[in-house]
Amino acid sequence: MDWHVPSFWLAIGFAGNAIFFARFLVQWIASERARRSYVPVAFWWLSIAGSLILLVYAIHRRDPVFTLAFLPNCVVYVRNLVLIRRERRERAERAAERDAVPDGQAAAWSRPVERGSAAARPLER
């Protein structure tokens, strides 16, 4: 092991490892709270941050194995965030459609009911 790396770069490397490890803690805690396997959005953000920091460290160290190990990771992590965002947007659109007032009825719903009108009288059986 080469411990003759400047302290600044050792701190960068350890910080990257700590952030990358934190994603597992976040996922574990979220799964325990949900009482099922669950991957929160924070997991993907920590994955991106940890991978980028470790990639910078690997490039600085000129380690081709380490560099290639972290180079493609962010593509997968960003893709997961895109999929999550798309799913949330589609879910919100479906909820908005479900809760929307039909086009022809919007004006009728907002108009005050006049006394004596058919709408104000109780339904007859």
HUNOR-V699674 format. One record per backbone hydrogen bond with DSSP energy under -1.0 kcal/mol. NH is the residue of the N-H (numbers start at 1). CO is the residue of the C=O. Records with the same first field share a line. If there is no record, write none. Layout:
NH->CO, CO
//
This chain:
10->6
11->7
12->8
13->9
14->10
15->11
16->12
17->13
18->14
19->15
20->16
21->17
22->18
23->19
24->21
25->21
26->22
27->23
28->24
29->25
30->26
31->27
32->28
33->29
34->30
35->31
36->31
43->40
45->41
46->42
47->43
48->44
49->45
50->46
51->47
52->48
53->49
54->50
55->51
56->52
57->53
58->54
59->55
60->56
61->57
63->58
67->63
68->64
69->65
70->66
71->67
75->72
77->73
78->74
79->75
80->76
81->77
82->78
83->79
84->80
85->81
86->82
87->83
88->84
89->85
90->86
91->87
92->88
93->89
94->90
95->91
96->92
97->93
98->94
99->95
105->102
109->105
110->106
111->107
117->114
121->117
//
